[in-house]
């Protein structure tokens, strides 16, 4: 029996722009070919961009481009790559569509946006992106914008929360300030996700979740995706470190609220023992060796995130 996998976050689309390689097979952390070693397999592809002057690679053709312009190019490229591999992957907007794709031996691709500034914090563009298939949104990426300020959400930010709930777009809190996080918890009627965030109790980084934040995600019927970026795991991390974050969330009652959000192709450094998506089976097998029930492990790897997508997006 193959291992199921539904990953909540990767930055492969941006890496395809920078590296000029494809989606089916490449030298990055993840691609369709390796992903299909898992079944069923589904992946949230994050659309992320920065201004051209902030791109570290020597890519002069982007130096004068804004993040919104690069985002538009990235979206077109990702959709083209999915279409070009349509015999192996399908763009999906619901769990029903994902299951149909998986039944045909295909991967299920979901789209997310990592920072509403990439669409100008514009509700009309949010609706346009929903029509194109986007089903998850970070209100911001690391910096204040028109939706998120130092004290929390702006009035427009609160409107975005309502709009996401109406459209069936999952609100992703991974890059929010603590103040904005708690406002989203209060305002959203839908489950939320922290697509790629670990335990702050184990690794004291602002991008990780406090115990009370994770408990609030449980109460909200949401999920937190375990992030494999070494900086968010701890010093000299390995597979045991990854499992430590899973076990900490389990101790908080998170059996139905832990997922994977590996941050593949967005990581400078992964934990020892993991080079890419092909090595996630090592985490799965390590949990089996610790005598965790396979049903619980499969929830973490696939079914918990599937439930949230189904509840929010299958409307």
N, C-alpha and C positions, 0 to 999 in steps of 0.2 A: 504493500500500500504506500502510495506517495504521501509526502507531507503537504498539508494545505498551507497556503500563505496568502495573506492579504496585508500588504505593507502600506502604512498611512502616509509615507513621505519619502520622496527622493528628488534630487536636483538634476536628474539626467537631462532634462530638456535644456537647461541653461548650459550644461557641459557640452551638449551636442552643438550648440552655437559656437562655443569657445574652441572646441577641439575639431569641429567639422567632421564628426563621425556619425554613424547611424544608430538606430534604435534596436535593430534586430541582433546585431553582434558588434561589440566594440571592446576597447581596452579599459573601460571604466569599471566602476563597482558593480554595475548591473546592466543587463540587457534582456531582451525577450528570450533569446535562446537559453540562457542560464535560468531565467525565471521559470520557464516551462519544465524545469526539472521538478518543480513543485506542482501539485494539482489537488484541488483547484487553485488557480493563481490569479490574484488581482493586485493592482498597483495604483496608488494615487501618484500621479506625476505633477509635481509642483511647478508652476510657472513663476519664475523668479528672475529678477534682473536688477542691475545697478547702472548708474550712468557710465558711459564709455570711458570717461577719464579715471574711473575707479576700478576698471578691469585690470587685474595684475598682468595678464599676458600681453605680449607685444602684438597687439592687433590694431593697427592704425585705422583700419576701416571702421572701427567702432568709436574712435576717440571723441568724435563730435556728436555721438548719438546720445539721446536721453534714455533713461531706463524705460520709459513708456514705448519708445521706438524699438528698443531691443526686445521688450516684451512682445510687441506685435510680431516681430520677426520670429521669435521663439515659438509663439503660438502657431503660426503658419507652418513652421518647420515640423513641430511635433505632430500636428494633424496630418501633414504630408507623409511623415514616417509611419504613422499608424495606418494610414490608407495604403501605403506601399507594402505593408506586411499584413494586409487584411486577412490573409489565410492563417495567420498565427496570433493575431490580436484584434480586439474590437473595442472601439470607444463606447463606453457604457455610462448611463446616467442613473440606473436603478440596479438593485440586486437581481431583479428578474432578468434584466439584460445580461448581467454578469454570469448568472447561472446558465443562460442559453449559450453564451460564448464558451464557458468552461465545458459544457456538454459536447461541444464541437472540437474540443482539444485546444481551444484558444485561451490566451491571456485576456483578462478584462482590464481595460485602461480607464481610470477615472482622472478627472482634471481638478486641480486646485490652484488657487492664486495665493502666493506668499507675499502679501502686502497690498492693501487696497490702493496705495499710492500709484501702483502700476496701471490702474484704470482711472486715475484722477480722482479717487474717492467720490465717484459719480454714480448715483443710483441708477441712472439710465444705462450706463455702461455695465453695471452689475447685472442688470436684466438682460443685456445683450450677451454677456458672458454666460449667463445661465442658459440662454437659447443655444449657445455653441457647445454646451456640455459641462461647464464648470459646476462642481457640486461641493466644494469646500473653499473657505476663504479665511486667511489671516487678516484681521483688520489693519495691522501694520507689521512691518518688519524692522524691529529694533529701534526705530526712531519715531518721534512724534509726527503726526500728519493731521489732516483735517478731521479725522475720526477719533484720534487718541492724543491726549495731552498729558501733562505732568500729573494732573489731579484725577485722571480717569478718562471716561468717554466724553466727547463733545456731544452737543445735541444731534449733529449729523451722525456721529458714531452710534448713538442710540437708535436713530432711524435705520441705520444699516443693519443693526441686530434684528429689528422688526422685519425689515425687508428680506433678510436671509431666512427667517422663520417662515415668511409667507411663500417664498419661492421654493423652499426645500433645499437650501444650501447649508451645509454644516459649518458652524462657526468654530474656527481653529484658534485656540488661545495660546499656542506655544510661544509666540513672540510678544505677548502683551505684558504691560507692567502689572504689578500686583493690584494696583488700584483699579485698572481697567478690567482685569480678570474678574474681580468680585462684582463689578457692575454687570458684566456679561452673565455671570451666574444668576444674578437677580433678575435680569431682563429677559433672558432667553426662555421661551417655552419648550424648546427642543433640547435633546441631548447635545452636548458639545464634545469636542475632542481637543486634546493637546497632542497634536499629531507626532511630535518628536521632542519629548520632554521626560527627563528622569527624576529621581528623588533628590531633593535638595538636602534632605537629612544625611544622605550618603556622599553627596558632592555639592558643596555649597556654592552653587552658581545660580545667578538670577534667572537663567533660562530653564532651570529645573523647578519642580513643584514642591511646595511645602506639604507636610502631611495633611494639613487642614484643606489645602487646595485640592489634593487628590481625593480626600473624603467628600468634598463638595462635588467633584466630578462623578463619584460613585452615586451620590444622591441625585445627580442630574441624569443618571443612566448613560453617561458618556464613557469615553475611553481616553487613556494616555498611552501613547506609543513609545516604547523603549527606544531611545536614541543611541546609536553606536558610535557617535562622535566621541573620541577619547576624552576631549576636554570636558565633556559633560558626564563622564563616568567616574573619574577619579585618577589618582596617580598610577601610572604604569598598568592600565587596565588590561584584563584578559577576559576569557569567557566566564570565569567565576565571578568577575566584577559585574558583568552583565546580569548574571543570574542573581547576584546580590540585590540589584535594583528591583528585579522581578519579585524576589522573596520579600523585600521590604514592603512593596505595594500589596502583596498577598497578605502580609500580617495586618494591614489596614483594612482588610475585607474586600480586596480588589479583584477577586476571582473573575468577575464579569466585566471588569473595567480596565484590564491590561491588554494592550495590543503591541504591535511592532511598528515603529516609525523610524526606520534605520538611518535616515539621512544620507543614504548612499549617494555618491557623487557630489555631496555637499560637505564631505569630511576631509580635513587635511590628514587625519590619522585615525585609523580604526584600532580596536583592541587586538591584542595578540591572539592569534588563532582565527581571525576573520579577515579575509582579503576582499570579500565581495559577497554577493547574494548566494553564491554557491556554498558558502560556509555556514549559512544559517542552520543547516541540518545539524551542525555541531552543537549549537545551542539547544536544539530540540532533543538530541540524544543525551546531552548532559543533564537535562531536566528529567529524562526517563531514568537515567542512572541514579538520580536522587529519589526515585520512587514516587514522583508526582504522577497522578493519574493521566493517562494519555488524553482523555477527554478535556481535562483542564489545560494541558499544553496546546491542544488544538484550538481551544477557545482563545488563548493568547495569540497564537499564530494566525488565526483566521476568523473564528466565529464571533468574537466580541465586536470587532470592527464591522463585520457584516451586519450584525444586528443594528448598530447605530446608523449605518448607511440606509438600511431598510426602513428604519423608523422615520428618518428625516427625509430621505430622497424619494422613496417609493410612494409618492403622493399623487 
